[in-house]
C-alpha cells in the first residue's frame, strides 16, 4: 500500500521508528524530550553521556539581531537511537552563555568520544562557538560520507567535500522525502508548535539514521574505504 502524496505518511519522520531498548509496547515510540528550562535540559542531557554517535542540529530566528544569543542559537537538537532532545535555549532564564547552556550538554558537544553527525555541521558549530562558547569535538559531516559511498566506484572525482542537503540524503538513504516547507523559517525563539517539534525532532534524528545507513554501506564496499576524518573545533 502506498501513502497518498502530501500526507504525513508520505514523508520520512522519526515517528516511523520504534525504541529497540524496551519491551513495553506503551513506550515503543522514540522519546522526544522538549526541554523548556535549563534544569530539565540538564537532566535530559545526561541520557546521552554514554552514546558513541548523536545526530545534531541547531535552529535560530531567521531575522535575528546579531548580538542576541537567544535569537542566534534558539534551539539545539540531539538524537540517539531511542530518544531525541530539544533544548529550547531561547526560553531559558538568563542572558549569557553560561547562564543558558546546560553543563552536561556542553560536555557532550565538546567530548572527543561522542561523534556529532549532521549536514553543514561545521557551520552549525561555528554558530555554537560564536554565541555559546562551545568548542565542539568529533564533528562528522554526512555529506563527505555520502559522497564517498555514492561515488567512489562510479565517479571518483565526485568524492569531495561538497555539501549535500539533508532532504536529498534522506530521500537517497532512508527512501522517503523529508517534509520541509515553511516551518523551517519559523520563529524558533518562541515556544514551539506541534509542527515545529515534529520538524526539529526529525531533523536531528535523520542525521543519526543517515549516518547509520551510510556506515553500513561503507563497510559493505570492497575494499572497505577509510571513512572521512572527523574535525574538531579550531
TAMONOR-V264537 format. One line per field, one symbol per residue. phi: phi as a letter, one per 20 degrees, with the letter a starting at -180 (. if undefined). psi: psi as a letter, one per 30 degrees, with the letter a starting at -180 (. if undefined). burial: b if it has 9 or more other ideal C-beta (glycine too) atoms within 8 Angstrom, else e. A space follows every 50 residues. Layout:
phi=???
psi=???
burial=???
This chain:
phi=.dffgmegfedfbfffdcffecefffcffffdeeeecfffgfffgffdfd feccfcbbcbffdfegeegfeecfbddcbcfdbccdeegfeffocegffe eggfffgffeffedfddrdlffffffffffdcmeefdledeffffgffff cgeebgfeebeffcggffffffddmbfefdmfffefefeegeegffffff fffffggfffgffffffffefcfffffgffcdfb
psi=kkkkkglefflklffflljfgkfjffgflkkjjjjfleeeeeeeeffgfg lfkkkklkllkehlkegjefffiekkklkaeglkkjjiefflklfleefe kkeeeeeeffkffjkkkakhfeeefeeeeeffgkiklhkjjfeeeeeeee feeeiffgjagkkkleeeeeeeffgllkkdafffgljfflkkleeeeeee eeeeeeeeeeeeeeeeeeffkjlklklkklllk.
burial=eeeeeeeeebbbbbeeeebeeeeeeeeeebbbbebebbebbbebbebbbe eebbbbbbebbeebeeeebbbbbbbbbbbbebbbbbbbbbebeeeebebb bbebbbbbbbbeebbbbbbbbbebbebbbebbebebbbbbbbbbbbbbbb bbeeeeebbeeeebebbebbbebbebbbbeeebeeeebbeebeeebbbbb bbbbbbbbbbbbbbbebbeebeeeeeeeeeebbe
